[in-house]
Amino acid sequence: MDSAVIGISMGGKTLLAGKVKNGRIEKSITRKINNKGPENEILAEVFDVINEVKDDEVAGIGIGVPSLVDVEKGIVYRVQNIPSWREVHLKEILESHFGLKIYVNNDANCFAIGEMYFGKTAGYENSVGLILGAGVGAGIIFKSHLYSGTNCGAGEFGDIPYRDFTYEYYLNDAYFEYKYGVAASTFLSRANKKDKIALAIFEQYGNDLGNLMKTILFTVDPQIIVVGGPLAKAFPYFEKSMWDKVNTFPYRHAISKLKIVPSEQENIAVLGAAALYFDAKNQRLKK
């Protein structure tokens, strides 16, 4: 993998950008932006961070955006936390400006393909990257390539009805505050101190997550599921109850070799965006 690629993650209020070459981020920048600003103002911020890390080695740019995406045309719709970005032809705009190949996808898909190139799912043909945070999103890797679906909707497991609402309702970090009046991060701190109430709450979380894992098994049947996002930090506290529920899956052979692991790649947002380029080019990391 000789090409250098810029990976950009748009998190609403923050832009992350990095020049990625041979599996490493050589230059990077983090910039706070006015997410309530008009479309062109935020586009100007994107241009600026690209210029900060771009050099003559860069062959393309990958961008992860928390939104619906027309992957072929690179159009992003209704970007979370950026109200003015209702329909932005991001690929067309950036290709015209920089003269480079641009690849755009949603952030969950970037996470999944990033883990395949740079993280825990390397070496597996079929995997799922599951993000647990402000929402519940997932990306699907099938036969070593990202599968986005017809409308970039593949992997939206969080929207599946569950109990009285959806999986996302019970598994995103806002649920902790809504249900218990305490932030998920506070419960994590308490669990680290062996607080029994916090441990019991994460045990229940694992039960719900285990049911989502069974849904993923029924629909995708992956070899490995990697869990990312802020709530992945609590993995040790919900792992057992999650597996207790997964082990009730009716097809024993399907879970006999299944792995479910937390992400450990700190820079996965930028690396995953860059991996869109490598996936499109069918390139592999040099060993």
C-alpha positions as CSV (number, residue, x, y, z in Angstrom):
1,M,0.0,0.0,0.0
2,D,2.2,2.8,-1.3
3,S,-0.5,5.5,-1.7
4,A,-1.0,8.1,0.9
5,V,-4.6,8.9,1.6
6,I,-6.3,11.5,3.7
7,G,-8.9,10.3,6.1
8,I,-11.5,12.7,7.5
9,S,-14.0,12.1,10.2
10,M,-16.9,14.6,10.7
11,G,-18.2,14.3,14.2
12,G,-20.6,17.2,14.1
13,K,-18.7,19.7,16.3
14,T,-15.3,18.3,15.5
15,L,-13.3,17.6,12.3
16,L,-10.5,15.0,12.4
17,A,-8.2,14.6,9.5
18,G,-5.0,12.7,8.9
19,K,-2.6,11.7,6.2
20,V,-2.4,7.9,6.3
21,K,0.5,5.9,4.7
22,N,1.4,2.3,5.1
23,G,-1.0,1.9,8.0
24,R,0.2,4.9,10.0
25,I,-1.1,8.5,10.5
26,E,1.9,10.7,9.5
27,K,0.2,14.1,9.9
28,S,-3.1,14.9,11.7
29,I,-5.3,17.7,12.8
30,T,-8.3,18.1,15.1
31,R,-10.5,21.2,14.7
32,K,-13.5,22.4,16.5
33,I,-16.1,23.8,14.1
34,N,-19.3,25.9,14.3
35,N,-21.7,23.0,13.6
36,K,-24.6,25.5,13.5
37,G,-23.0,27.5,10.7
38,P,-24.1,27.6,7.1
39,E,-23.2,24.9,4.6
40,N,-20.4,26.8,2.8
41,E,-18.8,27.9,6.1
42,I,-18.5,24.2,7.1
43,L,-17.3,23.2,3.7
44,A,-14.5,25.9,4.0
45,E,-13.4,24.2,7.3
46,V,-13.2,20.9,5.4
47,F,-11.1,22.5,2.7
48,D,-8.8,23.9,5.4
49,V,-8.1,20.7,7.2
50,I,-7.4,18.9,4.0
51,N,-4.9,21.5,3.0
52,E,-3.3,21.2,6.4
53,V,-2.4,17.5,5.9
54,K,-2.3,17.3,2.1
55,D,1.0,16.9,0.1
56,D,2.2,15.5,-3.2
57,E,2.0,11.9,-2.0
58,V,-1.8,12.0,-1.4
59,A,-3.7,10.0,-4.0
60,G,-7.2,10.3,-2.6
61,I,-9.5,11.2,0.3
62,G,-12.0,9.2,2.3
63,I,-14.6,10.9,4.5
64,G,-16.8,9.4,7.2
65,V,-20.0,11.3,7.9
66,P,-22.7,10.6,10.5
67,S,-25.6,10.6,8.0
68,L,-27.3,8.8,5.2
69,V,-25.0,8.7,2.1
70,D,-25.5,8.1,-1.6
71,V,-22.2,6.2,-1.8
72,E,-22.0,6.2,-5.6
73,K,-22.6,9.9,-6.0
74,G,-21.1,10.9,-2.6
75,I,-24.1,12.9,-1.5
76,V,-24.7,13.3,2.2
77,Y,-28.2,13.8,3.6
78,R,-29.3,15.2,7.0
79,V,-25.9,15.1,8.7
80,Q,-26.3,14.6,12.5
81,N,-25.5,17.8,14.5
82,I,-24.9,19.9,11.3
83,P,-28.4,21.3,10.6
84,S,-27.3,23.1,7.4
85,W,-26.1,20.0,5.7
86,R,-29.4,18.6,4.4
87,E,-28.1,17.6,1.0
88,V,-24.5,18.2,0.2
89,H,-22.8,16.8,-2.9
90,L,-19.6,16.3,-1.1
91,K,-17.8,14.0,-3.6
92,E,-18.5,16.3,-6.5
93,I,-17.5,19.5,-4.6
94,L,-14.2,18.0,-3.3
95,E,-13.2,16.3,-6.5
96,S,-13.7,19.5,-8.4
97,H,-11.7,21.5,-5.8
98,F,-8.8,19.1,-5.2
99,G,-8.7,17.0,-8.4
100,L,-8.4,13.8,-6.3
101,K,-10.6,10.7,-6.0
102,I,-13.1,11.2,-3.1
103,Y,-14.9,8.4,-1.3
104,V,-17.7,9.2,1.2
105,N,-19.6,6.8,3.5
106,N,-21.3,6.9,6.9
107,D,-19.2,6.7,10.1
108,A,-20.3,3.2,11.1
109,N,-19.2,1.8,7.7
110,C,-15.9,3.6,8.0
111,F,-15.4,2.0,11.5
112,A,-16.1,-1.5,10.0
113,I,-13.7,-1.2,7.1
114,G,-11.1,0.5,9.3
115,E,-11.1,-2.4,11.7
116,M,-10.5,-4.8,8.7
117,Y,-7.5,-2.8,7.5
118,F,-6.1,-1.6,10.7
119,G,-7.7,-3.3,13.6
120,K,-9.3,-6.4,15.2
121,T,-11.0,-7.9,12.1
122,A,-7.9,-8.1,9.9
123,G,-7.7,-11.5,8.3
124,Y,-11.5,-12.2,8.5
125,E,-13.6,-12.2,5.4
126,N,-16.9,-11.6,7.1
127,S,-17.3,-9.2,10.0
128,V,-19.4,-6.5,11.6
129,G,-18.2,-3.3,13.2
130,L,-20.7,-2.2,15.8
131,I,-20.6,1.4,17.3
132,L,-22.2,2.0,20.7
133,G,-22.4,5.7,21.6
134,A,-24.8,8.5,20.8
135,G,-26.5,6.0,18.5
136,V,-26.1,2.4,17.5
137,G,-24.7,1.9,14.1
138,A,-22.9,-0.9,12.3
139,G,-21.0,-1.6,9.2
140,I,-20.9,-5.0,7.4
141,I,-17.8,-6.5,5.8
142,F,-18.7,-9.3,3.3
143,K,-15.9,-11.3,1.5
144,S,-13.3,-8.7,2.6
145,H,-15.2,-5.7,1.2
146,L,-17.5,-3.2,2.7
147,Y,-21.2,-3.9,2.0
148,S,-23.2,-0.7,2.2
149,G,-26.5,-1.9,0.7
150,T,-28.5,-0.2,-2.0
151,N,-29.1,3.0,0.0
152,C,-26.2,2.8,2.4
153,G,-28.7,1.3,4.9
154,A,-27.1,-2.1,5.5
155,G,-26.2,-2.6,9.1
156,E,-28.8,-0.2,10.7
157,F,-29.5,-2.8,13.4
158,G,-30.2,0.0,16.0
159,D,-33.5,0.8,14.3
160,I,-34.9,-2.7,14.5
161,P,-37.9,-2.8,16.9
162,Y,-37.0,-4.2,20.3
163,R,-39.0,-4.5,23.5
164,D,-41.1,-1.3,23.6
165,F,-38.9,0.8,21.3
166,T,-35.7,-0.1,19.3
167,Y,-32.3,-1.5,20.0
168,E,-30.8,2.0,19.8
169,Y,-33.1,3.3,22.5
170,Y,-31.8,0.8,25.0
171,L,-28.2,0.6,23.9
172,N,-27.1,4.2,23.3
173,D,-25.4,6.2,26.0
174,A,-28.4,8.6,26.4
175,Y,-30.5,5.8,27.8
176,F,-28.4,5.7,31.0
177,E,-29.3,9.3,31.8
178,Y,-32.9,8.9,30.7
179,K,-33.5,5.7,32.7
180,Y,-31.3,6.3,35.7
181,G,-30.5,10.0,35.7
182,V,-26.8,9.4,35.5
183,A,-24.4,9.6,32.5
184,A,-23.0,6.4,31.1
185,S,-19.5,7.7,31.7
186,T,-20.3,8.1,35.4
187,F,-21.6,4.5,35.6
188,L,-18.3,3.4,34.0
189,S,-16.3,5.2,36.6
190,R,-18.4,3.6,39.3
191,A,-18.1,0.2,37.8
192,N,-14.3,0.6,37.8
193,K,-14.6,1.0,41.6
194,K,-16.7,-2.2,41.8
195,D,-19.9,-0.3,42.6
196,K,-22.6,-3.0,42.7
197,I,-25.4,-0.8,41.2
198,A,-23.3,0.2,38.2
199,L,-22.2,-3.4,37.7
200,A,-25.8,-4.6,37.8
201,I,-26.8,-1.9,35.3
202,F,-24.1,-3.0,32.9
203,E,-25.2,-6.6,33.3
204,Q,-28.7,-5.6,32.1
205,Y,-27.1,-3.7,29.3
206,G,-25.2,-6.9,28.3
207,N,-28.5,-8.8,28.2
208,D,-30.0,-6.3,25.7
209,L,-26.8,-6.2,23.7
210,G,-26.7,-10.0,23.6
211,N,-30.1,-10.0,21.9
212,L,-28.8,-7.5,19.3
213,M,-25.8,-9.8,18.7
214,K,-28.3,-12.7,18.1
215,T,-30.2,-10.5,15.6
216,I,-26.8,-9.8,13.8
217,L,-26.2,-13.6,13.8
218,F,-29.6,-14.3,12.2
219,T,-29.1,-11.7,9.5
220,V,-25.4,-11.6,8.7
221,D,-23.7,-14.6,10.4
222,P,-20.2,-13.0,10.7
223,Q,-17.0,-14.6,11.9
224,I,-16.2,-11.7,14.2
225,I,-18.0,-8.6,15.7
226,V,-15.9,-5.7,16.9
227,V,-17.5,-3.2,19.3
228,G,-16.5,0.4,19.2
229,G,-17.7,3.8,20.5
230,P,-17.7,5.2,24.0
231,L,-19.6,2.3,25.6
232,A,-17.0,-0.2,24.3
233,K,-14.9,1.0,27.3
234,A,-17.4,-0.8,29.5
235,F,-16.9,-4.1,27.6
236,P,-15.5,-6.0,30.6
237,Y,-18.6,-5.2,32.6
238,F,-21.2,-6.4,30.1
239,E,-19.2,-9.1,28.3
240,K,-20.4,-12.1,30.4
241,S,-24.1,-11.3,30.4
242,M,-23.8,-10.5,26.7
243,W,-22.3,-13.9,26.0
244,D,-24.9,-15.6,28.3
245,K,-27.6,-14.3,26.0
246,V,-25.6,-15.0,22.7
247,N,-25.2,-18.6,23.9
248,T,-29.0,-19.1,23.7
249,F,-28.7,-18.7,19.9
250,P,-30.4,-21.8,18.4
251,Y,-27.7,-22.7,15.9
252,R,-24.7,-23.8,18.0
253,H,-22.4,-24.2,15.1
254,A,-22.9,-20.5,14.2
255,I,-21.5,-19.4,17.5
256,S,-18.9,-22.1,18.1
257,K,-16.2,-20.0,16.4
258,L,-17.7,-16.5,16.7
259,K,-15.6,-13.8,18.3
260,I,-16.9,-10.6,19.9
261,V,-14.1,-8.2,20.8
262,P,-13.8,-4.5,21.8
263,S,-11.9,-2.1,19.4
264,E,-8.5,-1.0,20.6
265,Q,-7.6,1.2,17.7
266,E,-7.5,4.8,19.1
267,N,-7.5,6.5,15.7
268,I,-10.0,4.3,14.0
269,A,-12.2,7.2,12.8
270,V,-9.5,8.7,10.6
271,L,-8.0,5.3,9.6
272,G,-11.5,4.0,8.7
273,A,-12.2,7.0,6.5
274,A,-8.9,6.4,4.7
275,A,-9.7,2.8,4.3
276,L,-12.6,3.7,2.0
277,Y,-10.0,4.5,-0.6
278,F,-8.1,1.2,-0.1
279,D,-11.3,-0.8,-0.2
280,A,-12.4,0.8,-3.5
281,K,-8.9,0.2,-5.0
282,N,-8.9,-3.4,-3.6
283,Q,-5.5,-2.7,-2.0
284,R,-4.0,-4.5,1.0
285,L,-1.5,-3.4,3.6
286,K,2.1,-4.3,2.9
287,K,3.5,-6.6,5.7
